[in-house]
Amino acid sequence: MQTTDKIQAFVTAGSPLRKYVDLFDWGNQIQCPYQVKPWYNFWDPCDPVADQLDPPKNWHLGNALKPANAKLFSRIDLNSETPFFIDVCDQQVDNVKNSPGGGLIAHNYWDNGKDFVPRLARIVCAIVAGEPVLESKESIAV
């Protein structure tokens, strides 16, 4: 068994990856030998660092979300050299409402004990229990 076979989920919280693609023209193709699935991206709309990562490259904050086949990130299967889009399960949280304060509260995911932490715990507990981890676009219930 390879180490990458042990990866059961990929989680980002407050990720600036969309800004890197948009502002710095960094690539949007993930170079890795395994599928990034499921990928959970927690974001707060008030967080100046974070954005949704699933909408396509031409989407910008404030635009309506429309179902699309194209996504922001893609990868190439190293065996077949077939490109495919990566689905990201964006999970909106409210750090401002659910964190005690201090610092950049909108980017304070770890102190958000009412919204972010329980949802992340559900992902981790499902993996440990060997249960299927949510892969749909639905929000993970607290």
N, C-alpha and C positions, 0 to 999 in steps of 0.2 A: 504494500500500500504506500502510495506517495503521500507526502505531507499535504499536498493540495487536495487530496481526496477527503481529508478530514474537515475541510472548510464547508460548513453547513449553511452559512449566510454571510452576507457582506453588509455592514452597517456604517453609514456616515451620519453625522449630526452637525449641523451648521456648516455644511461643505461649501467652499467657494469654487468648486470645479466649473460651474457654468460661467462664472466671471473670468476664469482663466481662459476658457475657450473663446468667450466673446471679446474681452478686453485685450488679452495678450496674444490672441490667435494661436493658442496652444492647440494641439491636435485633440480630436474627440474620439480617437480610436484607442481602445484599451489593449495593451499588449500583455497578454497573460495566457498561459497554457491551459487554463481551465475556464469553465463557464462561471460567470459572476451571477449566480442565481441562488436564492433570491437576494436582491440588493434593496435594502431599506434605507431611504434617505429622509432623516428627520429635519424639518426646517420650520422656522418661524417667520411669517411675513414681515415682522418688524426687525428681524435680524439683518443688519447691513452686510453681513458676510455670506449668509446662506441664500440659496435659491432652490426651486424645484429642479430636478435633474432629468425627469422623464420627457418633458415636451421637446419637440424637435429644435434644431439649432436656430431656426428663424423666429421662434417664440420669444417674447420678452414680457417681463413682469407687467401686469396690467392688461395684457391681451387675453382674450377668451381662450380657454382650453378646448381644443377640438380633437376628437379621436383621430389619430394618424398612424400610419404604418411606420413612418420615419421617426427615429428617436435621436436624442442628442449623442449618445455614446454607442459605438459599435466595436466589434472585435472580429478578427479573422480566425477561423478554426485552423490550427496549425497543421492538421492532418489533411483536410480537404481543401484548404485555402479558400473556403467559402466565407464571405462576409455576412454578418447578421447583426441586427440591432439588439441592444441590451435593454431589457425592461427594468425600470427602476420603480420601486413601490414608494412613491413620495408620501410621507406621513407628516401632515401639518400639526404643529404643536403651538401652544401659547405660553411662551416662557415669561412674558411680561406679567400675565395674570397669575401664573402658577409658580413663580420663584420668589424667594424672600427678599431679594434686592441686592444691591451692591454691584459694582463694576458695570459691565455692559450686559444688563439684565436680559435683553432680547437674545443674546448669544450664550446665555447661562443655562445650558441644557441639563447639566448634571445636578443642579439644585432644583430642577423642575420635578419635584416628587409627586405631583398629582397627574402629570400628563406624560412626560417623556420617560422617566425612570420605570413606571409600571409597564409601559408598552414594550420597552427594551427588555425588561425582565420576562415578559411573556414569550418573546422570541427566544431568549436564552433557555428558559425552562422547557419550552417545546423541543428544542434541540437536545437538551440533556435527557429528556424523557423519551426521545426517539419518535416523537409525534411529528406529523407534518407541520411545517412552518407556513404561515399565511403567505401566499404568493399573489393574491389578487390586488387590485387597485383599492380595495376597500380599506378604510382606516382600521387599524388594530384597536379593538375596544380596550378601554382601561379596566 
